[in-house]
Amino acid sequence: MKLRIEDDTLRLRLSNAEMHEFASTGRVEAAVHFGLNPEQRLTYALERGSELAETLPNEEPVQVHYEPGAITVRVPFALAKTWVETDQNGFSHTLPLAENQHLRILVEKDFDCRH
């Protein structure tokens, strides 16, 4: 899975194999290691919500959970299902942050071009 972070934009691109893993398990994860110590890494993941979970009225449909060393993008079950089962290349969401800032989240399929 490719991760791109630029300004206030977070972009994930999944290969065909990663799409299959996400479709079957509801989660795909990768990591970048920065040193010899196992704690010196950044883990990033895409996670599907439960089929039974509902989005609350004031809750953002796409969410980002951040803690030191880990970023997880969480998407609702219905959105993930549609994305995985159709030709839809990707989806985006703008997540409001404090002080009138926003985080743009893009999640895309990264398949080989077939010309």
N, C-alpha and C positions, 0 to 999 in steps of 0.2 A: 504494500500500500504506500502510495506516495503522499507525503505531507508537504504542504507549502504554506508558509506563514509570511504575510507581508502586510505591514501596517496593521489595520484592524480587520484583516481577512484571513480566514482559516479555510484551506482547501484540502480535501481528501480525494484521491483517485484510486479506484480499486481495479485490479486486474480481473480477468475472467475467473481464475481460480479463487481469488478472494471473494468475488461475487457469489460463487457457489458455496463457499464457507459461510458467508454472511446469510445466505438464503437458508442453509440447513441448520445453523447454530444460533443465528441472531447476533453474532458478534465476530468481529475480525480485529486483530491487534497486531501491531508492529512496534519495533523499538529502534532507537538510535543510541549506540553506546559511545560514551565520551572518555572513557578511561578504563583502567584495569579493575577498579572496584565495581561490583555489580550495581551499587547504588548510583553510579555515574552514568545514568541513561535516562532517556525520555521515552516513555511508552505512550503510544497514541492508539486510540481504538474508535471503532464505529459500532454502536450497540442499538439493537432494535428493542422497543418497548414491548410489553406484554400485550397479547391480543385482548386481554380483559381490562387492561388499564385504560382509563379515560383521561383526556386532557381537561384539567380544571378550567373554568371560564377565564381566569386571568393568567393562566399559565402559558408560556411559550410552547408551541408544538415541537420545535427542535431546540434542544438544550445542550449546553457544554458544561461538563463537570471538570473542573481543574483542581489539581492538588500538586504540590511539588513533585516533579518527575512523571506526571501522568495527565493526559488530556483525553477525555472521552466525549464523543459527540453522540447524543442519544436522540433517536428519531422515533416517532410513533409507529406502531405496528402497521396501520393502514398505508401510511406513506411509504414505508419500507417495502411492503408487499407489492404495491403498484410499481414502484421503481424497479424491483427485482424481476417482476413478471412481464414487463412491457419493454418496448423499444425506447422508453424514456431514458435519455442519456444521463440526466442528473436532476438535482433540485438545489435550491438555495433558500436561505432564510436570513433575515436581518434581525439579530437579537439586540434589543435595547439594553444599554448599560448605564451606569451612573454618569452624571454630569453631561447629559445629552450626547454621549458616545454610543456607537453601535459596533457590533461584531458581525461581519458578513460571513456566513458559513456556506460553503459550496461543497457538494458531494457529487462525484461524477464517476461514470464507468470509464475505464482506461483500456479499451480494447484495441487490438491491432487494426489498422486501416485495411480494408479489403477493396482494392481497386482492380 
